[in-house]
């Protein structure tokens, strides 16, 4: 199944995505500002693949002037509902609907992997002002947690896909895999955690692209079985999710 099909599947799950997906730790935007060499307050930021606005909210809270770029109609509707005063344009990172040299920072929170970096890197560089930066990041699973590692393997098996590697690439490999070779790139790995009710955790799991593209009955079957497994591990109905936020900030050499 193509990446474009999986990316479009998020629109079908926009509401649970907004309700259940994790945010990001404060240290992440501290690191982005450090790399940018200025506070985010007053910075002109394009949040690309903004989805339901999870990162957009954090950027706004730092005082940034944010414009959201989102291709999906349902995701954009959720963002408009949550952040009605944030400028929002429909588009994606492969052809940014933004003027040349119009932004201090271009961000991709959990969305860079859906772009063609042969196109999205030049597009980001086009819209950045001198001294600007491109920041991409993901919440990745803390695979040193046995139950999370086992869950990841169950999802892959149920969806008929290969499980992602459970060892992290070193900095050079991460930069190359992100399509950012040739730029000046800084990387930071930021462990963090959140505690959520079991229903929120399952909604979060169900919002992943590998499950969203399944037939509804197949998705429900997995989530029902997962609920029974996790009730045994978390009898109080509260799940401790652990993440490692992987952040890459790129500027000109």
N, C-alpha and C positions, 0 to 999 in steps of 0.2 A: 504494500500500500504506500502511495507517495506521501512525502512530507506535506504537500499542499492540501491533500485530503485530510490528513490528521490535523493540520493547523485550522482548517475550516470547521472541524468538528467542535472546536471550543464554543462556537456560536450556539450550538444546540444545548450547551450546559452553562450558559452565561450566569443564570441566577444562582445555582449552587456554587459556581466558581466564586462569585462575589461573596457568598456567605461563608465559605469554608476555607479558601486558600490562605496560606500564611502570609504575613507581611514580611518585613525585613528588619534586622537589628539596627539600632541607631549608629553603631560603629561603621556600618556600611556607608552611609552618607557622609560620615566624618572622613572616611578614607577617600571618597570621591572628591570632596572639597579640598582635602590635602593635596591630592594629585592635580586638581585644577589650579591650585595656587591662589584661591580666593574663596570667601564664604559663598554659600549658595544663595543667600539673601540678595535679591536683585538680579541674579543671573537669569538670562534668557535660556530656557531649557525646553527641548523637544523630547517628550516621553513617547517613544515609538513602540508600537505593539502594546499600547497602554492597557488594553483589556478593560477590566472593570474599574481601573484607576487605583490599584493597590499602591504602586510606587508613586503615582501622581499625587496622592494625598500626602505622602511623606515629603516629597519635594516642595509642595505648597506650604507645608508646616515649617519648612526651613526658610521660607520667604522667597523662593524662586518664582519667577514669572514663567509658568508652564503652559505649553501648548501640547495637547494630547493628539497622537496620530494612531488611528485604529482602523483596520480593514473590516472587521466584523460588525454587522448591523446590530445584533443582539448584545454583543459586548459593549459597543458604543452606547446603546440605550441604557445599559446599567451604569456606565460612567456618567452619562448626562444626568441620570437620576440622582446619583450620589454627589456629583460635582457640577451643578448646573451653571456655575459661573466660569468654569474652565473652558477656554477655547478648544474646540475639538474639530479635527479634520479627518475625513476618511481617506485612507491611503496606507501604504506599507513601506518598509525600509528599502525595497528595491527601486522605488521611484518616489522619493520623498516630495510631498506637495508643499515644499517650503522654499523660500528665497535663498539665493546664495548668501553666504556670510551673515546669516540671520540669527545664529544661536551661539551661546557660550559653551553649551553642553548638550550632547545628544545621548539619551539613555535608552537602553533596552533591558527591561526587567523581565526575565523568563521568556524572552521572545527572539533573541538573536539567532537561535538555531533554526528558526523558520525562514530566514533570509538566505539569499544567494550572495555570499560574501564578495564575489567578484563584482557585484553591483552595489551591495549595501555599504561596503567600505568607502568606495568613491562618493556615494551619495552623502554619507555622513561627513566626509571631508569637505564636500562642496558647501554644505550649509553651515559648517563651523566657521566662526570668526578666528582671526589670528590669536593663537594662544589658547584656543578652545580644546575640548577633549570629548572623546567617545567613551562612554562607560557601559559595559555589559555585565550582567550578573544573573546568577541562578541560585535558588535554594536547592541544594543537593542533599541527598539522603546520607545520614551518618551511618555508614555501613558497618561501623564497629559495634553497633547495637544489634544483637542477634535477632531480635524479633523483627526489626525493620529489614534486615538482610533477607530473612525468610519470607517476609511479605513481598518484597521486591521480586524474589524468585517465583512466588506463586502468581503474581500478576503477569510476569513474562510468560510463564507456562500456560496460563489460562488464555492469554491473548495470542499465543503462537508466535511470539517475537523473542529475539535473543535478549537475555538480560544485559543491562549495561555493565561495563567493567566496574568492579567494586574496589579497585585501587585507583587513586587519583593520579593523573598525569603530572609530571613536574612542570615548572613554570614554562620552560621552553616548549614543551609539547603542548601545553594548554594554549599558549599563544598561537602556535602553528595550527592547532585544531580549530581555533576560533577565527582563523583567517586574518590574523592581525600581524603576521610576520612583516618586518620592514618598518613597523611603527615603534615608537618608544612606548613600551607597555609596562605598567606596574600591576602586580597581582597580590591579592590578599585573600586568605581563607579565614572565615569568621564562624566558629562554632556557636550555635545558640539553640534554644529550645522553647517550646510552648506547651501548655497543658490545655487540652480541650475535651469536651464530652465525646463519647464514642460516636454519636451520630454525626458530629462535625468532622471527626477524623474520617469516617466512611464516605461522607460527601466529598471531602478533599481527595480521597483515593479515587472515587468515581469520576472526578473531574479531569483525570489524566487522559491524554489523547489516546493512549492504547486501549483504554476501556470505552471512551466515548464513541469510537468508531465501531464497536461491537453492536450487534442487534440488542435491543432493550432487554430481551429475556436472558441473554447470555451475560449481560452486565449485572442484572439483578441477581442472577444465580451466584455470581462471584461475590457480590457484596453481602448477600444473605449468608453464605458460607463463612465469609470473613468475619461477620458479626459474631457468629457462634465461636469461632476460634479466639477472637479477641476478648470475649466475655470471660473466658477462662484465664487469660493473662491479665486482664484489668477488671476484676470483679466489682470494683466500685464505679465502673462506667466512665472513668476518666483516663484519657490516654496522654502519655508524655511523648510528644513528637520531638525528635532531634534532627537538626539540620546542620549543614556547613554551607554558609553563603560563600560562593566562589565569585570573586569580583575582579574584572580586568578593566583597567582604565588606560586608554591609548591616546597619545598625542603625537605631534610631528617630531621626527628626530632632529 
